[in-house]
Amino acid sequence: MQADKSSQNDSTSPGMRLFLDSAAPEAWARFLPLGVFRGITTNPLLLERAGERCTLENLTRLAGTAADLGAREIQMQVWGDTAEEMTACGEKLAQITTSQCGVVVKVPATEQGHLVAKRLADAGARITLTAVYKPGQALLAAGFGAAYAAPYLGRLLDAGQPGRDIVLAMNDILRSSGHGTRLLVASLRQADQVVDLARQGLDTFTFGANVATELFTAELTDQAAAQFQAAAVNMSQKSDQT
């Protein structure tokens, strides 16, 4: 497995990164052409919800679809009962190639997952350590040199934990580590959560179509756009009459 060195170091480049957390091609077709999303994040649960098969063949097809719609990066998660099975799966995921769309392999941040991630990284894969729930796991992600560490804000809140404080602590750890690992905040349920964390300096998020819709929806903007169009039509008609 050969890795492109520029893509390996790409996680350190500055700027906001938004991902669409969905395995539904119809959601991709709606939002990716708008140009604000870097790409797609998926996992077996999202594939199941979208009615998509969790197979290498189907993920290869889906990666091509995402690339055709403008995705620059697609994140796909390993599966398997053993470290050996997960590593073999991750190697095959990393080998999926599409034009202009890089693959990042997601691995759960368990002890076994770190073993799998190390093997995959040694073979040239870019890694997201996912299902990160404790600040110490962000520390381990930085020590490992993962491209991304993905905490689940919504699930932390569901468990009665101070999710916002935990995510901010993780971000502080990664910012001070100097390793370039990005905090990819996931399980965001409302647009306000994204905006709040962005105000605190976080810059990498993945969220579903419902949150994307909320971010794109502004009644006053729609009213203003309608007024602009009405004025343009009115002035065009006056011009035609003279």
Secondary structure, DSSP 8 states (H G I E B T S, - for coil): ----HHHHTGGGS-S-EEEEE---HHHHHHHGGGS---EEE--HHHHHHTT---SHHHHHHHHHHHHHTT-SEEEEE---SSHHHHHHHHHHHHT--BTTBEEEEEEESSHHHHHHHHHHHHTT-EEEEEEE-SHHHHHHHHHHT-SEEEEBHHHHHHTTS-HHHHHHHHHHHHHHH-S--EE-EEEE-SHHHHHHHHHTT--EEEE-HHHHHHHH--HHHHHHHHHHHHHHHHHHHHHHH-
